[in-house]
């Protein structure tokens, strides 16, 4: 577990971390070290408030929290759904809003309506599988990609894609559109199950303060 006396936070790198720190500052939680763009440090400490922070790739955040390397994590709900770690999801932070959608060329709409066997390219195989198998009861072949999934239908690798949609501009530029919405997404706070019992007071106080602020 995280060192006794400190609350340790794992923050998803990039916009998510920046937005979280802005939010925390409104609650009087500061970590000046993290503002140094040139730092090579991996762990940032606020000794006064007994808090530690580190940045991690989104998909790793729930892993750090499940295994107790971090007490609290801030990460997108897409990552929580995909990683399926044993953590408590305690708060929707309301920023980083977007949607998980099935997208493709307009002609693919018919394939979805008639429950035909199709190929689906995605970075999120678990979310895609759950949606097609358990919600739509449609048999599909899921192809895992790590890069620009929009390429899938364009080059004939897949019929549709399952991906995050924010504005939809990338889709439109490539002749694709949203065909079905799977679920809304946003930044969430997750907590280690043991930390929730051991540090109940501090964590609950933080959750209450954030909830009031939001």
LINTA-V637520 format. One record per residue. N is the residue number from 1. SS is DSSP state (~ for helix, > for strand, _ for the rest). NEAR is the number of other C-alpha atoms within 10 Angstrom. Layout:
BEGIN
n,ss,near
N,SS,NEAR
N,SS,NEAR
END
This chain:
BEGIN
n,ss,near
1,_,13
2,_,16
3,_,11
4,_,9
5,_,10
6,_,18
7,>,20
8,>,25
9,>,26
10,>,28
11,>,26
12,>,24
13,_,16
14,_,12
15,~,11
16,~,19
17,~,19
18,~,15
19,~,15
20,~,18
21,~,18
22,~,12
23,~,17
24,~,17
25,~,12
26,~,12
27,_,13
28,_,9
29,_,14
30,_,18
31,_,18
32,~,10
33,~,14
34,~,20
35,~,10
36,_,9
37,_,7
38,_,7
39,_,9
40,_,7
41,_,10
42,_,10
43,>,14
44,>,17
45,>,19
46,>,15
47,_,10
48,_,7
49,_,14
50,_,12
51,>,17
52,>,20
53,>,22
54,>,20
55,>,20
56,>,20
57,_,13
58,~,22
59,~,16
60,~,17
61,~,29
62,~,31
63,~,21
64,~,19
65,~,29
66,~,21
67,_,17
68,_,20
69,_,17
70,_,28
71,_,27
72,>,30
73,>,30
74,>,28
75,>,29
76,>,24
77,~,23
78,~,23
79,~,20
80,~,21
81,~,14
82,~,16
83,~,18
84,_,12
85,_,16
86,_,16
87,_,23
88,>,17
89,>,17
90,>,13
91,>,16
92,>,18
93,_,20
94,_,11
95,_,15
96,_,17
97,_,14
98,>,18
99,>,18
100,>,22
101,>,20
102,>,25
103,>,27
104,>,26
105,_,19
106,~,13
107,~,11
108,~,17
109,~,18
110,~,11
111,~,13
112,~,19
113,~,10
114,_,9
115,_,14
116,_,12
117,_,13
118,>,16
119,>,19
120,>,26
121,>,28
122,>,26
123,_,20
124,_,23
125,~,17
126,~,15
127,~,21
128,~,25
129,~,20
130,~,14
131,~,17
132,~,20
133,~,12
134,~,11
135,~,10
136,_,13
137,_,12
138,_,17
139,_,15
140,>,16
141,>,13
142,>,21
143,>,18
144,>,14
145,_,15
146,_,9
147,_,9
148,_,11
149,_,21
150,_,22
151,~,15
152,~,20
153,~,22
154,~,16
155,_,9
156,_,10
157,_,14
158,_,21
159,_,22
160,>,30
161,>,29
162,>,28
163,>,24
164,>,22
165,>,21
166,_,13
167,_,10
168,_,13
169,~,12
170,~,13
171,~,16
172,~,12
173,~,9
174,_,14
175,_,14
176,_,22
177,>,22
178,>,21
179,>,20
180,>,14
181,>,15
182,>,18
183,>,14
184,>,14
185,>,22
186,_,17
187,>,24
188,>,22
189,>,21
190,>,27
191,>,24
192,_,24
193,~,18
194,~,17
195,~,19
196,~,17
197,~,10
198,~,10
199,_,15
200,~,12
201,~,11
202,~,13
203,~,18
204,~,13
205,~,11
206,~,14
207,~,15
208,~,13
209,~,14
210,~,17
211,~,12
212,~,8
213,~,11
214,_,10
END
